[in-house]
């Protein structure tokens, strides 16, 4: 009698355990979906639909309230494409891409914007192709790391946008500090738009890749 009862209990426990495991898996899936919706892995793509406007990026640009981190164009020593010159510089196609991105920023308007560049050859060349000049940061210590979120607003003039031609690892550092620790790596010639609010508080508005500028302008 007792053995029969134990056997029945075991038979009942097995489906209950399976049901419980399925319930836990369902809860985990729901939490993962909610997390992806509430905390996206990467900043939104400003080249989709009318996001350049709806994100507030265009208005912030016109008001001089943006910091934009631009990754240098395609580097020579990591590509099979023809180089412009030194191995640590750009490829020819990278130079053309930088010129196109510079023209896009000129379309936005550069009269109230300042441009700084990392001292690396590839970033200086990118800045030169984009804007015909390159103003080098006095040191590289403030280009990367968690202090970037403090150092960049300190370098920005009131009412003027600040563009920094920089590196993917530096962009990743800023994204990490501002809530995107798992963001996709910045593409060549891509731009991260960051709004500067009151008391220097930073807010990521989105990313615009070099090939998406035409689409972004097409929705204006």
N, C-alpha and C positions, 0 to 999 in steps of 0.2 A: 504493500500500500504506500509506504513512504517512498520507495524507489520509483513507483509509478508517478507520484506527485512531483518528485525531483525531476524526472524525465520530462514531464509536462511543463514544468517551470522553465527548464532549459530550452525547450522548443519555443516557448513564448518569448523568452529573453532574446533569442537570436533575431527575430524580425523587429523587435523593439529597438535593439541596438543598431540595426541597419537603418531603421527609420530615424533614429537620433542622429546618426552620422550624416544622413542626407539632409536633415534639418540644419546641422552645423555648417555643411558645405554650402547650403542655400544662403544662410546668413552671411558667410564669408564672401560669397559672390556679390550679394547686395551691397555689402560694405565696400568692396572693391569698385563696383560701379559708381556708388555715391562718391567715393574718394576721387575717382577720375573726373567726375562732373564738378565737384567742389574745388578740387586742387589739381588742375591740369598739369601734366608733366612739363609742357613747354608753353611759352607765351603764345598768344594767338597770332595767326598770320594776317597781317594788315593788308595783304594783297587780295584777300577774298572779299567779294561783295563790296560794301561801302564802309569797311571797317576803319579805313583811314580817317573817316569822319566820325562814325559811331563810337570809336574808341576814345575820341577826344584828342587824338594825336595832331590832327590838322589845326584845330583851334589852339592847342598848346604851342604848336610851332609858330603860329602867327603872333602869339603873345610873348614869345621868347621864353617859354617855360620848359623847354626840353633839353635833355642830355641824350645825345645819340652816339652809340658806340658802333663804329663801322669796322668790320673785320677787313684786313688787307685782302687784296685780290690774289689770284692763283700764284703760288710761289714756285719758283723755278726748280729748286732742288727736290721737289716732291712731285714733279710732273715730267712727262715725256714731250710736252709741247716746247716749241722753240723759246729760248730765253731772250729777254731784252738786253741782258748784260751779265752782271755778277750772279753766281749761283744762289746767293741768299736774297736775290731780288725777285722780280715778277717775270712771268711769261708774257709773250706778246698778247695772247688772248686775255691774260689778266689785266694788262694795260688798257685794252679796249673796254673790258668790263668796268674798270674803274672810271674811265672817261664817261661811260653811259650813266653810271650811278651819280657821278658829279653833275651831269646835265640834269638828272632828275631833281637833285637838291637845288640846282639853280632855278628849276621850274617852281619849286616850293617858295623860293626867295631866300637869298643869303645875306640880305642887307643888315639883318640883326642877328647874325650868327658868327661865332668864332670857331676856328679849326685848330686843333692840336694833334700832334702825331707822336707815336712812339719813335725812338731814335733808330729802330731797325731799318735796314735798307728797303725791305718789302713794304713797310708802312709809309716810309718817306716817299717812295715811288708812287704808292697808291694815292697819297695826298696830292702829289704833284700832278698826277693824271686827272684827279677829280677837280682840283681847284687852282692848278697852275702855281701852287706855292705849298710850302711845308713849314709850319712853325713847330719846332721840336720841343717836347716837354723837357724841363731842365734835368730831370732824372727819371729813371725807370722804376724806382722803388714804389711809387704810388700808382703804377699802371695796373697792378694785379693785387689780389688778396682781399680779405674782408674789409680792410680800411678804405677800399675804393668807394664805398657808399658814403663815406664821410668826406673823402678828399675831392671827389668830383664836384659836389655842390659848392665846396669852398673855392674851387677854381672858376666856377661859372659866374659871369657878371649878371647883375639883375636886369631882367628884360631882354636878355640875349641868350640864344640857344648856344649850347656847347657841343661840338662834334669832336669826337676823339677817334682817330684812326688807330686801331689797336690789334690785339691778337685774340684768338678764340679762347685761350685759357683765361684771359682777363675778363672777357665777356661772361664766361661760365662762372667766374668768381662773383661777379655782380649779381647774376641771376640767382646764384645759390643764396646769397645774403637776402635777396628780395623775394624769396619764396619759391624758387624754381630749382631745387637741387638736382633734379633729374632731367633737365631740359636737354633737347637735342643739341649736338655741337653746332656752333655757328658756321654757316656756309661762307665760302669766299665772297667778299663784297656785300655781305648781308649787313643789315642795320637794326640794332636794338633801340627802340624808342622808350625813353624813361622820362616820366613827368616829374618835375620838381614842384612839390607843394609847399605849404606853409612850414616854416622852420626847417626847410631843407629836406623834408620827408620825400622819399622817392617811391614812385609807383610805376611798375612795368606796364606799358600800354600794348606792346606787341613787337613783332619782328617783321621786317620787310626784306625778302630776298631779292637779289639783283634782277632776276628774271620776272619778278612780279610787279615792278614799278608801273609798267604799261597798263596792267589790269587795274591797279589801284587808281591811276589817273583816269581810267576809262569810266569809273563809277562816280567821279566828281561832277 
